[in-house]
Amino acid sequence: MKKPILYGADYSVYVRIARMTLEEKGVDYELVPLDIFAAEGIPDWYLEYHPFGRIPAFEHDGFRLYETSAIARYIDEAFAGPALQPADARGRARISQIAGVLDAYGYRAMVWDVAVERLEKAPADETLIAGGLSQAEAVLKVLTSLKAKGPWLLGEQLTLADLHAAPIIAYFLKVEEGRDLLARFVEIRDWFARVADRASFVRTEKVA
């Protein structure tokens, strides 16, 4: 079998989710760089892999896939290595719930409204940042309420929920406001410290 190919950019939290999943499974893969914000725009050929022009997209032995959660589940189920989903239906449902909360309510607020706005805009829109922080606080409250007892979000087993959350929160922590807010949520702060020590997190960190 050919090694799988992941299309995307190392700055993308969603590309990083897929990369961390591949790393945790011990899968040798190829990352094909693709910058959707490049001046020349999205190349036409890529729309055959992702019709909406987002990243990442994935290919394995002629099987093409997009949408990060679907890619992560496929990687977990198609390759050998430690299981990243629990066997029970409730545990799998909780993974989908956590990923859904982060996608719908966390990503835009944490990454774009707070981190990108603070890091890349001058002057920054303080109203936008304040709103993003309020939404981020709600998301962190939900993660705290959903977190099971144990080192990981679902308890004793590292799962796709941890790998989905870690890159989004990592980007949020690039700015002081994000670090200050996370410090108020001790369980999630300590969980993140454990994730940040894993080889999959270190190997996928973008080098400036």
N, C-alpha and C positions, 0 to 999 in steps of 0.2 A: 504494500500500500504506500502511496505517496504521502508525505507528511502534509498536514493541513495547512492552509494558507489563511491568514487573517489580514484583511485590508483595513487600513486606518492609520491614525496619527498617534504618536506617543503622548501627546498632550490631552487626549480625550479620556475622560473618566470611563466612558462606556467601552472603549477599546481596552482600557486597563482591566476592567472587570473580566473581559474575555481572556486576556493574557494571564491574569492571576489564576483563572480556572485551569487554563492549559498548564501553567506552572505547577499547580497543586496536584494535577493528575500525572505530572512527569512526561508530558507530551512534547516531542520535538516538533516545532512549527516554524513557519516562515511568516514574518511580518512584512507586508508590502506597504511601504509608506504611501499615504494618500491624504493630502491636506485639503479639506473641503473649503477652507478659507483662502486658498491660494488666489493670487490676482487673476490667473487665467481661468478660474472657475473649476467646476467639477468636470473631469474628462468624460466624454460621451460613453466610452467603453464601460465605465464604472456603473452606469445606470442599468446595465444588464445584470449587475450583481445586487444593486440596491436601487429600485426604481424611484425612491424618494431622495436619493443622493446623500444619505446619512452614513455615519460610520458607527460600528464596524460592519463589514460583511465577511462571510466565511465560506470556505470551500474545502471539501474533503472527498477525494476520489470521485469528482464530478458532481457531488451533492452540494448545492449552494443554499445558503441560509443567511437571513438577516433578522434583526431584532435581538438585542443582547441576551435577554432572558432565555430565548429559544436556543441561541448559540451555546450558552452556558449549560443548559440542560442536556443538549446533544453531546457536548464534550464529556460531561459526567457519565452519560449512559453508553457512549460509543467506545470509550477508551478504558483500558485497565488503569488501576490505581485506586487510591482510597475513595470511598463513596462520599459524595458531597451533598447527597440528599438522604434524609431518613427514610426508613422503610415504610413508616406509617403514613396514612393519608393526611392526618392532621398536621404532622410535621411538614409535609410537602406543601400543604395549603398555607402554612405559616410563612414559608419561604416566598410563595407567590404574593402573599399579603404584604410582607416587608418590602419586597422589590417594587410592588405596585405603589405603596406609600411613598417610597423614595423617588420613583419616577414621576408621580403625579404632583407631589407636594414638596419634595426636598431638593431635587436637582436644580430646578430653575432658581429657587430662592437662595440656596447655599452657594451654588457655583456662579451663576450669572448676576443675580441681584446683589450679592454681597461680595464675593471674591473677585470676580472679573471687574465689577464696577469700581471697587476700591483700587485694584492693581493697575487697571488699564485706562481708566477715564480720568481726565483732568480738566475741569474739576469733576469730582464724583457727584452723582445724584444722591444726596443724603436721604431724601425721602424714600427713594427706591431701596437703599441699603437698610433703612429702618424697617421698612415693610418686609424685606427679605429676612432680617433677623427675627422678626416676630413669627414669621412662618417657620423658620428654622427651629425656633424654640418649641413650637407645636410639634414638629417632627421628632425632635429629641425627646420630648415628653412621651410621644407614642412609642418610640423605640424602647424607652425605659419600661413602659408598661407591658410591652410584648416580650421583652427579654426574659428568657428562662433562667433558672438558677444554674450557674456554672460559668465556665470561661468564655463561652461563645453565645451568640444570640439565641440559638436553640438549645443551649445547655452544654453537654459534654462533647458534642460533635461539631467540628467546623463544617459549615455548609455553604451553599450558594448564597444564603442570606448575608453571611459575613463578607463574602467576596463582592457582593453587590453594593453593600453599604460602605465598605472601606475606602474605595477611590473617591466617592462623592464627598465623604466627610474629610478626607485628606485634602481635597482642593479647598474646602471651606476653611481649613486650618492654616492656609497660606496667609491669612490676614488676622490681625490682632483681635478684631471683633469675633471671629469664629473661635479662636482659642479661648477667649474670655467666656464665651457662651458655653462651650463644651465643658469647661472647668466646673460649671455648676451642675453637671450631670455626671456624677462620679462613676456610676456603673458603666455608662457608655464611654467615658474618658478612659477608664481602666481597660475596658474591652478593646478600644482602639489601640492602646499601647501594646496589647498582646498581638493584634493583627499586624501592626507596624514592624514587629520583630520577625515576622515570618519571611522566609527567603522569597516567596512569591511576591510579596509587597516590595521588598528591597530591589529585586531584579527588574521590576516593571516601573520603577520610579524614573520619571523624566529627568535627564541631566540637563541643566540649563546651559 
